[in-house]
Amino acid sequence: MGNANAKNKKSRVQEIQDDEVPMVKLAKLSHLAYLEWDNGKGAMTQDEHYIELVAGGQYSVVSQNWITGGLTAKTYIAQWTVFKRSNLIIIAVKGTAGARDLLVEDLQAIVGGQYPRKMIDDLTKVVQEQQVAGCTVMITGHSLGGYAAEIISTTLNIAGAGFQAPGPNSSTVGSKHDGSHKHPGFRCINAYHDPIGNLMPGIFAHLQWTVYADSPDLCSLLVPLRSHRITNMVSFLEDCTSEITNYNVYEYATVNMKKQYILNANTAPKKSDNLENV
C-alpha cells in the first residue's frame, strides 16, 4: 500500500494543472499582500519572499489595491495584490493587520454575520477582468484574506488557498457567506492550535475539509496568536516538500481519530525541488 501511494503521488505531480501551485508559494504571496508595493518602491520590495519570487523572475506584480492609513469604515473593504506568472494570475488578499482590524473587520464580517457584499463585488470584478483577458485566475489569502479567498473561490469556482482563516458559514448565527462551488483546487490550511483561524469550531465552518498544520512553531501557550502568523505558516511549509500543492495537499496529510486532516513532518517529507519553477 505504501509503494502504491508513493507511485500515485509521483504521477499526480507530473500531471500539473494550469491553476496548480505549491502551497508554500501561495503562502508567501499571501504574506506579501500585507506589504505595500507602491509601483516597486514600497516595503514589499525589501521582503525576502519578494526577492525570491518577484525579483527572482518567477512572478511579476501587476497591480495592488492598497488603502493608505488603514480602514475607516466598518464594512470590510478588501485590499489585494495581483501577481502574474505567464498566463496565470494569482490574487493575494490582505488579511487583518492589527487589533483595530480584528475588532472592527472580523467581528462585523464574521461573528456579526454580515454578508461582505462590497468585498465580493470588488474581487469579482478583478477576477472577471483577468478572465476576459484570457488568464487563468487563482485566489489566496491569510486570516480575513483567506476567508475572502474562500468566498470568492466558492462563488466564482476558481482555485487557490486560504491560510489560517475562520470558516465563513454558521447555521448558529444564520450566516452562509460561501457560494456553492467546491473547487478541487481550493484548500484551507489552518494551524492546529490557532484561536483565530479556528474561531468557534463547530459554529463557524468551511465548505470543504480543512487541513491542519501541526508543528511546535505553530503552537505557543504563552503567545497564542503566534500560531496565527502567516510567517510561521510559511516556515512550516518551507520545511515540507514543495510537491504539496493546492490540488494534492490531502494526499500528504493523515487523518486522526477526530477525522481531521493533519499535516506534519512525518506526513510531509522534507523539501524537494520538483515544482520549484511552478
TORTORTI-86280 format. One record per residue (C-alpha): x, y, z; residue number from 0; chain. Coordinates in pm, 1 decimal. Example, Ala and Ser with C-alpha at 12.3 -4.5 7.8 and 13.67 -1.06 7.14 Angstrom:
! residues 2
REC        xx        yy        zz  num  chaine
REC    1230.0    -450.0     780.0    0       A
REC    1367.0    -106.0     714.0    1       A
END
This chain:
! residues 278
REC        xx        yy        zz  num  chaine
REC       0.0       0.0       0.0    0       A
REC     284.8     237.2      84.4    1       A
REC     451.8     187.5    -253.1    2       A
REC     121.9     237.2    -431.4    3       A
REC      65.1     567.2    -251.6    4       A
REC     414.2     688.0    -341.2    5       A
REC     353.6     596.4    -704.9    6       A
REC      23.0     785.9    -707.7    7       A
REC     187.5    1096.9    -561.3    8       A
REC     465.6    1088.5    -819.5    9       A
REC     227.8    1056.2   -1115.0   10       A
REC      -1.2    1321.8    -964.1   11       A
REC     281.1    1577.6    -957.0   12       A
REC     367.5    1509.3   -1320.9   13       A
REC      10.3    1596.3   -1426.1   14       A
REC      34.1    1957.8   -1318.9   15       A
REC    -275.6    2174.8   -1366.8   16       A
REC    -277.9    2528.4   -1507.2   17       A
REC    -404.2    2652.4   -1169.6   18       A
REC    -182.6    2432.8    -950.5   19       A
REC      86.8    2598.0    -736.8   20       A
REC     294.6    2475.5    -440.6   21       A
REC     122.9    2566.7    -114.6   22       A
REC     440.8    2729.5      15.9   23       A
REC     437.3    2978.7    -271.4   24       A
REC      72.3    3062.7    -218.1   25       A
REC     153.2    3125.0     148.7   26       A
REC     443.6    3352.3      54.5   27       A
REC     223.1    3551.8    -183.6   28       A
REC     -37.5    3580.0      93.8   29       A
REC     236.7    3720.0     317.5   30       A
REC     340.4    3974.7      52.3   31       A
REC     -17.5    4104.9      36.5   32       A
REC      43.8    4267.4     376.9   33       A
REC     320.5    4486.6     232.9   34       A
REC     283.3    4796.3      18.9   35       A
REC     418.8    4761.7    -334.3   36       A
REC     393.0    5128.1    -442.4   37       A
REC     491.3    5054.1    -804.6   38       A
REC     812.5    4883.4    -698.2   39       A
REC     912.8    5145.3    -439.7   40       A
REC     736.0    5016.2    -128.2   41       A
REC     831.9    4794.6     165.9   42       A
REC     729.7    4482.3     -25.0   43       A
REC    1038.6    4506.4    -243.6   44       A
REC    1264.9    4458.4      59.1   45       A
REC    1099.5    4136.7     173.0   46       A
REC    1286.5    3809.0     127.0   47       A
REC     989.6    3642.7     -42.6   48       A
REC     957.2    3930.5    -290.5   49       A
REC    1327.0    3896.9    -367.8   50       A
REC    1281.3    3522.3    -420.6   51       A
REC     956.1    3518.0    -618.4   52       A
REC     932.5    3856.4    -792.5   53       A
REC    1286.9    3990.5    -821.7   54       A
REC    1389.4    3630.4    -892.5   55       A
REC    1171.4    3632.3   -1203.0   56       A
REC     907.7    3373.4   -1109.2   57       A
REC     623.7    3625.3   -1073.8   58       A
REC     555.2    3988.3   -1154.7   59       A
REC     331.7    4235.2    -971.5   60       A
REC      51.4    4357.3   -1196.6   61       A
REC    -126.6    4589.3    -953.9   62       A
REC    -220.0    4646.4    -593.0   63       A
REC    -531.2    4783.9    -426.2   64       A
REC    -387.6    4943.9    -113.4   65       A
REC    -560.9    5171.4     137.2   66       A
REC    -304.8    5406.5     291.7   67       A
REC    -355.9    5483.7     659.1   68       A
REC    -585.9    5190.8     735.0   69       A
REC    -960.5    5148.5     715.5   70       A
REC   -1217.9    5400.0     832.4   71       A
REC   -1539.2    5212.9     752.2   72       A
REC   -1697.7    4921.4     936.2   73       A
REC   -1776.6    4749.6     606.6   74       A
REC   -1497.6    4511.0     509.5   75       A
REC   -1303.4    4671.6     224.5   76       A
REC   -1076.4    4419.6      56.9   77       A
REC    -714.7    4503.0     -21.1   78       A
REC    -520.6    4282.2    -260.2   79       A
REC    -215.3    4239.3    -480.0   80       A
REC    -228.2    4084.5    -827.7   81       A
REC      66.3    3861.3    -920.8   82       A
REC     130.0    3707.6   -1262.5   83       A
REC     330.4    3416.0   -1399.6   84       A
REC     291.0    3354.2   -1772.0   85       A
REC     -87.0    3320.7   -1824.1   86       A
REC    -162.0    3262.9   -1455.3   87       A
REC    -295.8    3538.1   -1230.1   88       A
REC    -287.0    3497.3    -851.1   89       A
REC    -483.8    3747.3    -644.3   90       A
REC    -349.5    3764.1    -287.4   91       A
REC    -596.7    3923.3     -45.3   92       A
REC    -462.5    4110.4     258.7   93       A
REC    -586.5    3993.7     597.3   94       A
REC    -621.8    4172.8     928.2   95       A
REC    -317.3    4369.3    1036.7   96       A
REC    -384.3    4480.9    1393.2   97       A
REC    -608.9    4491.6    1699.1   98       A
REC    -844.7    4750.5    1549.8   99       A
REC    -885.1    4543.0    1234.5  100       A
REC    -962.2    4235.5    1441.7  101       A
REC   -1234.0    4411.4    1640.4  102       A
REC   -1398.1    4600.0    1355.8  103       A
REC   -1348.8    4380.9    1048.7  104       A
REC   -1351.2    4028.7    1190.9  105       A
REC   -1635.8    4078.2    1435.1  106       A
REC   -1851.1    4270.2    1187.4  107       A
REC   -1780.9    4045.5     888.7  108       A
REC   -1777.0    3707.1    1064.0  109       A
REC   -1927.8    3698.5    1411.4  110       A
REC   -2182.5    3964.1    1320.9  111       A
REC   -2288.2    3754.5    1025.3  112       A
REC   -2285.8    4044.8     779.1  113       A
REC   -2262.0    3936.7     415.0  114       A
REC   -1947.3    4101.7     269.7  115       A
REC   -2112.3    4232.6     -44.5  116       A
REC   -1861.1    4506.6    -126.7  117       A
REC   -1568.0    4267.9     -91.0  118       A
REC   -1733.8    4012.9    -319.3  119       A
REC   -1822.2    4275.4    -580.7  120       A
REC   -1472.2    4428.9    -579.8  121       A
REC   -1285.4    4098.4    -605.3  122       A
REC   -1530.9    3954.8    -858.6  123       A
REC   -1459.9    4249.7   -1086.1  124       A
REC   -1083.1    4187.3   -1064.1  125       A
REC   -1122.4    3814.6   -1132.9  126       A
REC   -1351.4    3864.2   -1429.8  127       A
REC   -1132.6    4134.4   -1584.1  128       A
REC    -839.1    3892.1   -1585.4  129       A
REC   -1051.6    3605.6   -1716.8  130       A
REC   -1178.0    3822.6   -2003.4  131       A
REC    -812.7    3897.6   -2083.3  132       A
REC    -761.8    3521.7   -2127.1  133       A
REC    -585.0    3446.5   -1799.0  134       A
REC    -634.1    3160.8   -1556.4  135       A
REC    -712.0    3314.3   -1216.6  136       A
REC    -642.8    3187.3    -864.7  137       A
REC    -703.1    3349.6    -527.1  138       A
REC    -525.1    3320.5    -193.9  139       A
REC    -502.0    3499.9     138.4  140       A
REC    -433.7    3476.4     510.8  141       A
REC    -672.8    3529.5     803.9  142       A
REC    -957.0    3752.0     684.6  143       A
REC    -786.9    3743.2     344.5  144       A
REC    -820.3    3363.2     345.7  145       A
REC   -1182.4    3398.6     449.8  146       A
REC   -1234.0    3629.4     149.8  147       A
REC   -1045.2    3391.0     -79.9  148       A
REC   -1272.2    3102.0      17.1  149       A
REC   -1587.6    3303.5     -50.0  150       A
REC   -1460.1    3410.1    -392.8  151       A
REC   -1348.8    3055.3    -478.1  152       A
REC   -1683.8    2904.9    -383.1  153       A
REC   -1873.3    3185.1    -558.9  154       A
REC   -1674.6    3200.4    -885.1  155       A
REC   -1542.4    2841.3    -889.0  156       A
REC   -1168.8    2920.9    -903.5  157       A
REC    -869.3    2750.5    -743.7  158       A
REC    -644.7    2881.3    -467.3  159       A
REC    -585.9    2853.3     -93.5  160       A
REC    -682.1    3009.9     235.9  161       A
REC    -441.5    3017.7     529.6  162       A
REC    -538.8    3038.3     898.1  163       A
REC    -885.9    3163.5     809.6  164       A
REC   -1212.5    3135.1    1004.7  165       A
REC   -1498.4    2945.6     844.5  166       A
REC   -1738.6    3171.4     650.3  167       A
REC   -2053.0    2972.5     733.4  168       A
REC   -2255.2    2935.7    1051.8  169       A
REC   -2603.0    2791.6    1091.9  170       A
REC   -2593.4    2908.3    1455.0  171       A
REC   -2579.6    3279.1    1371.6  172       A
REC   -2759.1    3233.1    1040.9  173       A
REC   -2476.2    3331.3     806.8  174       A
REC   -2368.0    3149.5     490.1  175       A
REC   -2111.0    3353.8     305.7  176       A
REC   -1970.4    3078.0      83.5  177       A
REC   -2103.5    3007.4    -262.3  178       A
REC   -2195.6    2657.3    -380.3  179       A
REC   -1879.6    2556.5    -570.9  180       A
REC   -1636.4    2305.4    -418.2  181       A
REC   -1336.2    2356.5    -645.5  182       A
REC   -1092.5    2060.9    -622.7  183       A
REC    -806.0    2308.6    -639.7  184       A
REC    -904.0    2522.3    -341.4  185       A
REC    -788.3    2418.7       6.0  186       A
REC    -776.7    2574.9     352.4  187       A
REC    -477.1    2517.6     581.4  188       A
REC    -504.5    2623.4     944.7  189       A
REC    -259.4    2586.3    1230.1  190       A
REC    -398.5    2320.8    1463.1  191       A
REC    -384.6    2547.2    1771.0  192       A
REC    -484.2    2878.1    1608.0  193       A
REC    -752.2    3057.9    1815.9  194       A
REC    -840.6    3296.4    1530.3  195       A
REC    -824.6    3066.0    1229.7  196       A
REC   -1020.8    2806.6    1425.8  197       A
REC   -1265.2    3062.0    1561.7  198       A
REC   -1550.1    2885.9    1744.7  199       A
REC   -1507.2    2545.5    1573.7  200       A
REC   -1835.3    2370.8    1520.0  201       A
REC   -2010.8    2706.3    1487.8  202       A
REC   -1814.7    2859.4    1200.8  203       A
REC   -1733.3    2613.0     922.7  204       A
REC   -1560.0    2588.6     584.9  205       A
REC   -1733.4    2445.3     278.5  206       A
REC   -1463.4    2176.4     239.9  207       A
REC   -1244.9    1988.2     488.6  208       A
REC    -968.1    2194.2     646.2  209       A
REC    -608.6    2069.8     660.2  210       A
REC    -445.7    2133.0     999.0  211       A
REC     -73.1    2206.2    1018.9  212       A
REC      66.8    2053.7    1337.0  213       A
REC     407.8    2189.0    1437.2  214       A
REC     573.6    2327.5    1755.0  215       A
REC     638.3    2651.1    1564.2  216       A
REC     262.2    2687.3    1519.2  217       A
REC     178.6    2635.4    1886.1  218       A
REC     254.9    2859.2    2184.3  219       A
REC      67.9    2860.2    2515.7  220       A
REC     245.6    3181.5    2619.1  221       A
REC     183.6    3362.4    2290.2  222       A
REC    -135.0    3204.1    2147.3  223       A
REC    -153.3    3441.5    1848.7  224       A
REC     185.6    3311.4    1733.3  225       A
REC       2.5    3020.8    1571.4  226       A
REC    -191.2    3268.9    1357.4  227       A
REC     110.2    3435.9    1195.9  228       A
REC     148.8    3378.7     822.7  229       A
REC     527.1    3394.0     866.1  230       A
REC     513.0    3083.3    1085.3  231       A
REC     293.8    2903.7     833.7  232       A
REC     543.2    2989.4     559.7  233       A
REC     827.5    2849.3     771.7  234       A
REC     632.6    2529.4     832.7  235       A
REC     560.4    2479.7     461.6  236       A
REC     923.3    2555.2     372.3  237       A
REC    1019.7    2252.3     580.1  238       A
REC     777.4    2035.5     381.7  239       A
REC     814.2    1906.5      28.5  240       A
REC     743.6    2165.9    -238.6  241       A
REC     535.0    1899.3    -412.7  242       A
REC     243.1    1984.6    -182.2  243       A
REC       2.8    2191.0    -392.4  244       A
REC    -348.2    2327.9    -371.0  245       A
REC    -467.5    2013.7    -552.5  246       A
REC    -284.5    1734.4    -370.7  247       A
REC    -242.5    1851.7      -9.2  248       A
REC    -491.3    1590.9     118.4  249       A
REC    -260.5    1319.0     -15.0  250       A
REC      19.8    1434.6     214.9  251       A
REC    -198.0    1452.2     526.0  252       A
REC    -303.4    1182.9     769.7  253       A
REC    -649.0    1150.7     926.7  254       A
REC    -665.8    1148.2    1306.0  255       A
REC    -925.0     998.9    1541.7  256       A
REC   -1139.8    1310.8    1503.4  257       A
REC   -1141.5    1257.3    1124.7  258       A
REC    -932.3    1571.5    1072.3  259       A
REC    -664.6    1605.6     804.3  260       A
REC    -329.3    1660.5     979.4  261       A
REC     -14.4    1779.3     804.0  262       A
REC     310.4    1736.2     995.1  263       A
REC     677.1    1649.9     948.4  264       A
REC     602.4    1277.0     933.7  265       A
REC     347.2    1303.3     653.8  266       A
REC     505.4    1596.7     467.2  267       A
REC     864.4    1495.0     388.0  268       A
REC    1144.5    1747.1     355.7  269       A
REC    1150.5    1989.7      68.0  270       A
REC    1227.9    1873.4    -284.6  271       A
REC    1273.4    2085.9    -595.5  272       A
REC    1038.4    1909.6    -838.6  273       A
REC     798.0    2205.3    -853.6  274       A
REC    1049.6    2481.5    -790.6  275       A
REC     954.5    2672.0   -1106.5  276       A
REC     575.6    2635.4   -1080.4  277       A
END
